Amino acid sequence: MNLDRAVMAFAGTMILISVLLVYFVSPWWLLFTTFIGLNLIQSSVTGFCPAAIVFRKLGVGGGCAFK
C-alpha cells in the first residue's frame, strides 16, 4: 500500500466512523465530518496532509499525491 492509498483509506474510515457517531450518538458529530471534508479539500489544494506525514513516519511507501 502506498501513501496515497493509505491516506484515502484513513479518510474514508474516519468519514464512516463519523456517520456512525451521528446516527448512534449525536448530530453534533457532523462537525467532525465537516472537518474531514475541509481537510480533504485543503489537502487537494495545498498538498499538505497531516495524515500523510504520520503515515510516512510509520514507514508507508511514497505515492504521487503527497511528496
PyMOL Python script that loads the backbone (N, CA, C, O; Angstrom):
from pymol import cmd

cmd.read_pdbstr("""\
ATOM      1  N   MET A   1       0.851  -1.174   0.000  1.00  0.00           N
ATOM      2  CA  MET A   1       0.000   0.000   0.000  1.00  0.00           C
ATOM      3  C   MET A   1       0.892   1.230   0.000  1.00  0.00           C
ATOM      4  O   MET A   1       1.821   1.338   0.801  1.00  0.00           O
ATOM      5  N   ASN A   2       0.603   2.155  -0.903  1.00  0.00           N
ATOM      6  CA  ASN A   2       1.396   3.378  -0.937  1.00  0.00           C
ATOM      7  C   ASN A   2       0.738   4.465  -0.086  1.00  0.00           C
ATOM      8  O   ASN A   2      -0.355   4.273   0.448  1.00  0.00           O
ATOM      9  N   LEU A   3       1.405   5.583   0.031  1.00  0.00           N
ATOM     10  CA  LEU A   3       0.973   6.671   0.895  1.00  0.00           C
ATOM     11  C   LEU A   3      -0.385   7.226   0.479  1.00  0.00           C
ATOM     12  O   LEU A   3      -1.226   7.507   1.334  1.00  0.00           O
ATOM     13  N   ASP A   4      -0.607   7.386  -0.823  1.00  0.00           N
ATOM     14  CA  ASP A   4      -1.871   7.943  -1.304  1.00  0.00           C
ATOM     15  C   ASP A   4      -3.046   7.058  -0.913  1.00  0.00           C
ATOM     16  O   ASP A   4      -4.068   7.552  -0.437  1.00  0.00           O
ATOM     17  N   ARG A   5      -2.905   5.772  -1.109  1.00  0.00           N
ATOM     18  CA  ARG A   5      -3.995   4.851  -0.763  1.00  0.00           C
ATOM     19  C   ARG A   5      -4.213   4.783   0.738  1.00  0.00           C
ATOM     20  O   ARG A   5      -5.351   4.659   1.191  1.00  0.00           O
ATOM     21  N   ALA A   6      -3.142   4.862   1.516  1.00  0.00           N
ATOM     22  CA  ALA A   6      -3.282   4.839   2.973  1.00  0.00           C
ATOM     23  C   ALA A   6      -4.055   6.067   3.458  1.00  0.00           C
ATOM     24  O   ALA A   6      -4.914   5.953   4.333  1.00  0.00           O
ATOM     25  N   VAL A   7      -3.755   7.229   2.898  1.00  0.00           N
ATOM     26  CA  VAL A   7      -4.461   8.453   3.286  1.00  0.00           C
ATOM     27  C   VAL A   7      -5.929   8.373   2.880  1.00  0.00           C
ATOM     28  O   VAL A   7      -6.803   8.756   3.659  1.00  0.00           O
ATOM     29  N   MET A   8      -6.212   7.886   1.684  1.00  0.00           N
ATOM     30  CA  MET A   8      -7.609   7.760   1.247  1.00  0.00           C
ATOM     31  C   MET A   8      -8.368   6.754   2.104  1.00  0.00           C
ATOM     32  O   MET A   8      -9.526   6.987   2.451  1.00  0.00           O
ATOM     33  N   ALA A   9      -7.733   5.647   2.447  1.00  0.00           N
ATOM     34  CA  ALA A   9      -8.382   4.649   3.298  1.00  0.00           C
ATOM     35  C   ALA A   9      -8.643   5.217   4.688  1.00  0.00           C
ATOM     36  O   ALA A   9      -9.695   4.960   5.274  1.00  0.00           O
ATOM     37  N   PHE A  10      -7.702   5.980   5.216  1.00  0.00           N
ATOM     38  CA  PHE A  10      -7.877   6.598   6.523  1.00  0.00           C
ATOM     39  C   PHE A  10      -9.017   7.611   6.499  1.00  0.00           C
ATOM     40  O   PHE A  10      -9.852   7.627   7.404  1.00  0.00           O
ATOM     41  N   ALA A  11      -9.058   8.455   5.469  1.00  0.00           N
ATOM     42  CA  ALA A  11     -10.126   9.455   5.369  1.00  0.00           C
ATOM     43  C   ALA A  11     -11.489   8.781   5.234  1.00  0.00           C
ATOM     44  O   ALA A  11     -12.453   9.201   5.873  1.00  0.00           O
ATOM     45  N   GLY A  12     -11.573   7.757   4.421  1.00  0.00           N
ATOM     46  CA  GLY A  12     -12.833   7.033   4.267  1.00  0.00           C
ATOM     47  C   GLY A  12     -13.284   6.383   5.554  1.00  0.00           C
ATOM     48  O   GLY A  12     -14.471   6.398   5.876  1.00  0.00           O
ATOM     49  N   THR A  13     -12.347   5.810   6.293  1.00  0.00           N
ATOM     50  CA  THR A  13     -12.672   5.193   7.581  1.00  0.00           C
ATOM     51  C   THR A  13     -13.167   6.234   8.571  1.00  0.00           C
ATOM     52  O   THR A  13     -14.140   5.992   9.285  1.00  0.00           O
ATOM     53  N   MET A  14     -12.517   7.382   8.625  1.00  0.00           N
ATOM     54  CA  MET A  14     -12.944   8.444   9.534  1.00  0.00           C
ATOM     55  C   MET A  14     -14.341   8.956   9.178  1.00  0.00           C
ATOM     56  O   MET A  14     -15.133   9.254  10.072  1.00  0.00           O
ATOM     57  N   ILE A  15     -14.650   9.061   7.887  1.00  0.00           N
ATOM     58  CA  ILE A  15     -15.980   9.503   7.473  1.00  0.00           C
ATOM     59  C   ILE A  15     -17.034   8.485   7.893  1.00  0.00           C
ATOM     60  O   ILE A  15     -18.090   8.863   8.400  1.00  0.00           O
ATOM     61  N   LEU A  16     -16.762   7.202   7.689  1.00  0.00           N
ATOM     62  CA  LEU A  16     -17.723   6.173   8.088  1.00  0.00           C
ATOM     63  C   LEU A  16     -17.921   6.150   9.603  1.00  0.00           C
ATOM     64  O   LEU A  16     -19.041   5.972  10.082  1.00  0.00           O
ATOM     65  N   ILE A  17     -16.840   6.329  10.351  1.00  0.00           N
ATOM     66  CA  ILE A  17     -16.956   6.387  11.816  1.00  0.00           C
ATOM     67  C   ILE A  17     -17.795   7.594  12.234  1.00  0.00           C
ATOM     68  O   ILE A  17     -18.634   7.495  13.130  1.00  0.00           O
ATOM     69  N   SER A  18     -17.564   8.728  11.584  1.00  0.00           N
ATOM     70  CA  SER A  18     -18.320   9.921  11.955  1.00  0.00           C
ATOM     71  C   SER A  18     -19.809   9.768  11.614  1.00  0.00           C
ATOM     72  O   SER A  18     -20.662  10.269  12.346  1.00  0.00           O
ATOM     73  N   VAL A  19     -20.122   9.088  10.519  1.00  0.00           N
ATOM     74  CA  VAL A  19     -21.524   8.834  10.183  1.00  0.00           C
ATOM     75  C   VAL A  19     -22.170   7.949  11.240  1.00  0.00           C
ATOM     76  O   VAL A  19     -23.307   8.194  11.643  1.00  0.00           O
ATOM     77  N   LEU A  20     -21.459   6.926  11.690  1.00  0.00           N
ATOM     78  CA  LEU A  20     -21.981   6.077  12.761  1.00  0.00           C
ATOM     79  C   LEU A  20     -22.182   6.865  14.054  1.00  0.00           C
ATOM     80  O   LEU A  20     -23.170   6.664  14.759  1.00  0.00           O
ATOM     81  N   LEU A  21     -21.252   7.754  14.361  1.00  0.00           N
ATOM     82  CA  LEU A  21     -21.392   8.579  15.566  1.00  0.00           C
ATOM     83  C   LEU A  21     -22.593   9.520  15.460  1.00  0.00           C
ATOM     84  O   LEU A  21     -23.290   9.749  16.449  1.00  0.00           O
ATOM     85  N   VAL A  22     -22.836  10.063  14.271  1.00  0.00           N
ATOM     86  CA  VAL A  22     -24.010  10.920  14.078  1.00  0.00           C
ATOM     87  C   VAL A  22     -25.280  10.115  14.299  1.00  0.00           C
ATOM     88  O   VAL A  22     -26.206  10.583  14.961  1.00  0.00           O
ATOM     89  N   TYR A  23     -25.328   8.926  13.757  1.00  0.00           N
ATOM     90  CA  TYR A  23     -26.532   8.101  13.850  1.00  0.00           C
ATOM     91  C   TYR A  23     -26.789   7.598  15.267  1.00  0.00           C
ATOM     92  O   TYR A  23     -27.924   7.633  15.742  1.00  0.00           O
ATOM     93  N   PHE A  24     -25.743   7.131  15.943  1.00  0.00           N
ATOM     94  CA  PHE A  24     -25.921   6.491  17.238  1.00  0.00           C
ATOM     95  C   PHE A  24     -25.716   7.407  18.447  1.00  0.00           C
ATOM     96  O   PHE A  24     -26.221   7.109  19.529  1.00  0.00           O
ATOM     97  N   VAL A  25     -24.990   8.512  18.286  1.00  0.00           N
ATOM     98  CA  VAL A  25     -24.638   9.323  19.448  1.00  0.00           C
ATOM     99  C   VAL A  25     -25.302  10.700  19.409  1.00  0.00           C
ATOM    100  O   VAL A  25     -26.161  11.005  20.236  1.00  0.00           O
ATOM    101  N   SER A  26     -24.900  11.527  18.442  1.00  0.00           N
ATOM    102  CA  SER A  26     -25.396  12.903  18.409  1.00  0.00           C
ATOM    103  C   SER A  26     -25.175  13.510  17.030  1.00  0.00           C
ATOM    104  O   SER A  26     -24.170  13.226  16.377  1.00  0.00           O
ATOM    105  N   PRO A  27     -26.115  14.348  16.584  1.00  0.00           N
ATOM    106  CA  PRO A  27     -25.908  15.038  15.305  1.00  0.00           C
ATOM    107  C   PRO A  27     -24.741  16.026  15.336  1.00  0.00           C
ATOM    108  O   PRO A  27     -24.281  16.467  14.282  1.00  0.00           O
ATOM    109  N   TRP A  28     -24.265  16.374  16.511  1.00  0.00           N
ATOM    110  CA  TRP A  28     -23.121  17.280  16.611  1.00  0.00           C
ATOM    111  C   TRP A  28     -21.858  16.683  15.996  1.00  0.00           C
ATOM    112  O   TRP A  28     -20.918  17.414  15.684  1.00  0.00           O
ATOM    113  N   TRP A  29     -21.828  15.363  15.821  1.00  0.00           N
ATOM    114  CA  TRP A  29     -20.676  14.726  15.178  1.00  0.00           C
ATOM    115  C   TRP A  29     -20.562  15.102  13.710  1.00  0.00           C
ATOM    116  O   TRP A  29     -19.554  14.790  13.075  1.00  0.00           O
ATOM    117  N   LEU A  30     -21.579  15.769  13.153  1.00  0.00           N
ATOM    118  CA  LEU A  30     -21.470  16.274  11.782  1.00  0.00           C
ATOM    119  C   LEU A  30     -20.352  17.308  11.661  1.00  0.00           C
ATOM    120  O   LEU A  30     -19.804  17.514  10.579  1.00  0.00           O
ATOM    121  N   LEU A  31     -20.018  17.955  12.775  1.00  0.00           N
ATOM    122  CA  LEU A  31     -18.886  18.883  12.759  1.00  0.00           C
ATOM    123  C   LEU A  31     -17.586  18.141  12.459  1.00  0.00           C
ATOM    124  O   LEU A  31     -16.718  18.664  11.760  1.00  0.00           O
ATOM    125  N   PHE A  32     -17.452  16.936  12.982  1.00  0.00           N
ATOM    126  CA  PHE A  32     -16.268  16.110  12.692  1.00  0.00           C
ATOM    127  C   PHE A  32     -16.233  15.737  11.211  1.00  0.00           C
ATOM    128  O   PHE A  32     -15.181  15.788  10.573  1.00  0.00           O
ATOM    129  N   THR A  33     -17.397  15.361  10.671  1.00  0.00           N
ATOM    130  CA  THR A  33     -17.481  15.035   9.248  1.00  0.00           C
ATOM    131  C   THR A  33     -17.111  16.248   8.404  1.00  0.00           C
ATOM    132  O   THR A  33     -16.410  16.119   7.400  1.00  0.00           O
ATOM    133  N   THR A  34     -17.582  17.425   8.808  1.00  0.00           N
ATOM    134  CA  THR A  34     -17.257  18.660   8.100  1.00  0.00           C
ATOM    135  C   THR A  34     -15.757  18.933   8.150  1.00  0.00           C
ATOM    136  O   THR A  34     -15.166  19.330   7.146  1.00  0.00           O
ATOM    137  N   PHE A  35     -15.141  18.726   9.303  1.00  0.00           N
ATOM    138  CA  PHE A  35     -13.696  18.922   9.440  1.00  0.00           C
ATOM    139  C   PHE A  35     -12.933  18.008   8.485  1.00  0.00           C
ATOM    140  O   PHE A  35     -11.970  18.436   7.847  1.00  0.00           O
ATOM    141  N   ILE A  36     -13.361  16.758   8.389  1.00  0.00           N
ATOM    142  CA  ILE A  36     -12.694  15.803   7.492  1.00  0.00           C
ATOM    143  C   ILE A  36     -12.814  16.278   6.045  1.00  0.00           C
ATOM    144  O   ILE A  36     -11.835  16.261   5.299  1.00  0.00           O
ATOM    145  N   GLY A  37     -14.014  16.701   5.655  1.00  0.00           N
ATOM    146  CA  GLY A  37     -14.218  17.192   4.287  1.00  0.00           C
ATOM    147  C   GLY A  37     -13.368  18.414   3.982  1.00  0.00           C
ATOM    148  O   GLY A  37     -12.763  18.503   2.914  1.00  0.00           O
ATOM    149  N   LEU A  38     -13.320  19.356   4.916  1.00  0.00           N
ATOM    150  CA  LEU A  38     -12.495  20.545   4.710  1.00  0.00           C
ATOM    151  C   LEU A  38     -11.012  20.201   4.635  1.00  0.00           C
ATOM    152  O   LEU A  38     -10.271  20.804   3.859  1.00  0.00           O
ATOM    153  N   ASN A  39     -10.582  19.239   5.434  1.00  0.00           N
ATOM    154  CA  ASN A  39      -9.187  18.807   5.389  1.00  0.00           C
ATOM    155  C   ASN A  39      -8.869  18.161   4.045  1.00  0.00           C
ATOM    156  O   ASN A  39      -7.783  18.365   3.503  1.00  0.00           O
ATOM    157  N   LEU A  40      -9.812  17.380   3.499  1.00  0.00           N
ATOM    158  CA  LEU A  40      -9.590  16.775   2.184  1.00  0.00           C
ATOM    159  C   LEU A  40      -9.464  17.838   1.097  1.00  0.00           C
ATOM    160  O   LEU A  40      -8.606  17.734   0.220  1.00  0.00           O
ATOM    161  N   ILE A  41     -10.317  18.859   1.155  1.00  0.00           N
ATOM    162  CA  ILE A  41     -10.238  19.948   0.168  1.00  0.00           C
ATOM    163  C   ILE A  41      -8.925  20.702   0.318  1.00  0.00           C
ATOM    164  O   ILE A  41      -8.255  20.990  -0.674  1.00  0.00           O
ATOM    165  N   GLN A  42      -8.554  21.024   1.553  1.00  0.00           N
ATOM    166  CA  GLN A  42      -7.299  21.737   1.799  1.00  0.00           C
ATOM    167  C   GLN A  42      -6.105  20.921   1.308  1.00  0.00           C
ATOM    168  O   GLN A  42      -5.179  21.478   0.718  1.00  0.00           O
ATOM    169  N   SER A  43      -6.115  19.626   1.541  1.00  0.00           N
ATOM    170  CA  SER A  43      -5.017  18.767   1.098  1.00  0.00           C
ATOM    171  C   SER A  43      -4.911  18.719  -0.419  1.00  0.00           C
ATOM    172  O   SER A  43      -3.813  18.675  -0.974  1.00  0.00           O
ATOM    173  N   SER A  44      -6.055  18.728  -1.081  1.00  0.00           N
ATOM    174  CA  SER A  44      -6.026  18.673  -2.546  1.00  0.00           C
ATOM    175  C   SER A  44      -5.484  19.962  -3.147  1.00  0.00           C
ATOM    176  O   SER A  44      -4.881  19.942  -4.220  1.00  0.00           O
ATOM    177  N   VAL A  45      -5.693  21.077  -2.467  1.00  0.00           N
ATOM    178  CA  VAL A  45      -5.228  22.365  -2.981  1.00  0.00           C
ATOM    179  C   VAL A  45      -3.758  22.608  -2.645  1.00  0.00           C
ATOM    180  O   VAL A  45      -2.985  23.051  -3.494  1.00  0.00           O
ATOM    181  N   THR A  46      -3.377  22.314  -1.395  1.00  0.00           N
ATOM    182  CA  THR A  46      -2.020  22.655  -0.959  1.00  0.00           C
ATOM    183  C   THR A  46      -1.031  21.499  -1.044  1.00  0.00           C
ATOM    184  O   THR A  46       0.176  21.725  -1.130  1.00  0.00           O
ATOM    185  N   GLY A  47      -1.529  20.260  -1.021  1.00  0.00           N
ATOM    186  CA  GLY A  47      -0.633  19.108  -0.999  1.00  0.00           C
ATOM    187  C   GLY A  47      -0.121  18.781   0.386  1.00  0.00           C
ATOM    188  O   GLY A  47       0.667  17.849   0.546  1.00  0.00           O
ATOM    189  N   PHE A  48      -0.553  19.535   1.399  1.00  0.00           N
ATOM    190  CA  PHE A  48      -0.140  19.292   2.785  1.00  0.00           C
ATOM    191  C   PHE A  48      -1.222  18.490   3.494  1.00  0.00           C
ATOM    192  O   PHE A  48      -2.385  18.890   3.524  1.00  0.00           O
ATOM    193  N   CYS A  49      -0.827  17.346   4.069  1.00  0.00           N
ATOM    194  CA  CYS A  49      -1.779  16.491   4.768  1.00  0.00           C
ATOM    195  C   CYS A  49      -1.109  15.930   6.023  1.00  0.00           C
ATOM    196  O   CYS A  49      -0.125  15.197   5.923  1.00  0.00           O
ATOM    197  N   PRO A  50      -1.638  16.270   7.204  1.00  0.00           N
ATOM    198  CA  PRO A  50      -1.047  15.746   8.440  1.00  0.00           C
ATOM    199  C   PRO A  50      -1.051  14.215   8.499  1.00  0.00           C
ATOM    200  O   PRO A  50      -0.109  13.616   9.019  1.00  0.00           O
ATOM    201  N   ALA A  51      -2.086  13.589   7.978  1.00  0.00           N
ATOM    202  CA  ALA A  51      -2.139  12.122   7.982  1.00  0.00           C
ATOM    203  C   ALA A  51      -1.012  11.544   7.130  1.00  0.00           C
ATOM    204  O   ALA A  51      -0.438  10.512   7.478  1.00  0.00           O
ATOM    205  N   ALA A  52      -0.696  12.199   6.026  1.00  0.00           N
ATOM    206  CA  ALA A  52       0.390  11.722   5.168  1.00  0.00           C
ATOM    207  C   ALA A  52       1.724  11.777   5.907  1.00  0.00           C
ATOM    208  O   ALA A  52       2.566  10.894   5.741  1.00  0.00           O
ATOM    209  N   ILE A  53       1.917  12.810   6.718  1.00  0.00           N
ATOM    210  CA  ILE A  53       3.152  12.922   7.495  1.00  0.00           C
ATOM    211  C   ILE A  53       3.253  11.768   8.492  1.00  0.00           C
ATOM    212  O   ILE A  53       4.314  11.163   8.650  1.00  0.00           O
ATOM    213  N   VAL A  54       2.141  11.471   9.159  1.00  0.00           N
ATOM    214  CA  VAL A  54       2.132  10.380  10.138  1.00  0.00           C
ATOM    215  C   VAL A  54       2.396   9.042   9.460  1.00  0.00           C
ATOM    216  O   VAL A  54       3.210   8.250   9.935  1.00  0.00           O
ATOM    217  N   PHE A  55       1.702   8.789   8.340  1.00  0.00           N
ATOM    218  CA  PHE A  55       1.908   7.529   7.630  1.00  0.00           C
ATOM    219  C   PHE A  55       3.334   7.400   7.116  1.00  0.00           C
ATOM    220  O   PHE A  55       3.905   6.309   7.135  1.00  0.00           O
ATOM    221  N   ARG A  56       3.910   8.502   6.657  1.00  0.00           N
ATOM    222  CA  ARG A  56       5.298   8.463   6.175  1.00  0.00           C
ATOM    223  C   ARG A  56       6.250   8.086   7.313  1.00  0.00           C
ATOM    224  O   ARG A  56       7.186   7.311   7.115  1.00  0.00           O
ATOM    225  N   LYS A  57       6.003   8.640   8.511  1.00  0.00           N
ATOM    226  CA  LYS A  57       6.842   8.303   9.664  1.00  0.00           C
ATOM    227  C   LYS A  57       6.648   6.854  10.105  1.00  0.00           C
ATOM    228  O   LYS A  57       7.536   6.260  10.717  1.00  0.00           O
ATOM    229  N   LEU A  58       5.480   6.291   9.788  1.00  0.00           N
ATOM    230  CA  LEU A  58       5.227   4.885  10.102  1.00  0.00           C
ATOM    231  C   LEU A  58       5.822   3.934   9.075  1.00  0.00           C
ATOM    232  O   LEU A  58       5.742   2.715   9.226  1.00  0.00           O
ATOM    233  N   GLY A  59       6.426   4.502   8.021  1.00  0.00           N
ATOM    234  CA  GLY A  59       7.122   3.686   7.046  1.00  0.00           C
ATOM    235  C   GLY A  59       6.323   3.321   5.807  1.00  0.00           C
ATOM    236  O   GLY A  59       6.750   2.459   5.039  1.00  0.00           O
ATOM    237  N   VAL A  60       5.176   3.953   5.589  1.00  0.00           N
ATOM    238  CA  VAL A  60       4.389   3.685   4.388  1.00  0.00           C
ATOM    239  C   VAL A  60       5.108   4.305   3.200  1.00  0.00           C
ATOM    240  O   VAL A  60       5.537   5.457   3.256  1.00  0.00           O
ATOM    241  N   GLY A  61       5.237   3.531   2.121  1.00  0.00           N
ATOM    242  CA  GLY A  61       5.946   3.992   0.932  1.00  0.00           C
ATOM    243  C   GLY A  61       5.261   5.170   0.262  1.00  0.00           C
ATOM    244  O   GLY A  61       4.047   5.335   0.377  1.00  0.00           O
ATOM    245  N   GLY A  62       6.021   5.974  -0.423  1.00  0.00           N
ATOM    246  CA  GLY A  62       5.522   7.192  -1.054  1.00  0.00           C
ATOM    247  C   GLY A  62       4.563   6.959  -2.197  1.00  0.00           C
ATOM    248  O   GLY A  62       4.527   5.886  -2.800  1.00  0.00           O
ATOM    249  N   GLY A  63       3.793   7.982  -2.478  1.00  0.00           N
ATOM    250  CA  GLY A  63       2.885   7.981  -3.616  1.00  0.00           C
ATOM    251  C   GLY A  63       3.126   9.216  -4.436  1.00  0.00           C
ATOM    252  O   GLY A  63       4.115   9.916  -4.220  1.00  0.00           O
ATOM    253  N   CYS A  64       2.256   9.501  -5.363  1.00  0.00           N
ATOM    254  CA  CYS A  64       2.474  10.665  -6.229  1.00  0.00           C
ATOM    255  C   CYS A  64       1.761  11.921  -5.732  1.00  0.00           C
ATOM    256  O   CYS A  64       2.133  13.022  -6.137  1.00  0.00           O
ATOM    257  N   ALA A  65       0.753  11.797  -4.872  1.00  0.00           N
ATOM    258  CA  ALA A  65      -0.004  12.968  -4.445  1.00  0.00           C
ATOM    259  C   ALA A  65       0.689  13.739  -3.324  1.00  0.00           C
ATOM    260  O   ALA A  65       0.689  14.970  -3.332  1.00  0.00           O
ATOM    261  N   PHE A  66       1.275  13.036  -2.368  1.00  0.00           N
ATOM    262  CA  PHE A  66       1.882  13.687  -1.216  1.00  0.00           C
ATOM    263  C   PHE A  66       3.388  13.461  -1.242  1.00  0.00           C
ATOM    264  O   PHE A  66       3.859  12.347  -1.013  1.00  0.00           O
ATOM    265  N   LYS A  67       4.132  14.509  -1.517  1.00  0.00           N
ATOM    266  CA  LYS A  67       5.586  14.392  -1.616  1.00  0.00           C
ATOM    267  C   LYS A  67       6.265  15.009  -0.441  1.00  0.00           C
ATOM    268  O   LYS A  67       7.494  14.999  -0.363  1.00  0.00           O
TER     269      LYS A  67
END
""", "prot")
cmd.dss("prot")
cmd.show_as("cartoon", "prot")
cmd.util.cbc("prot")
cmd.orient("prot")
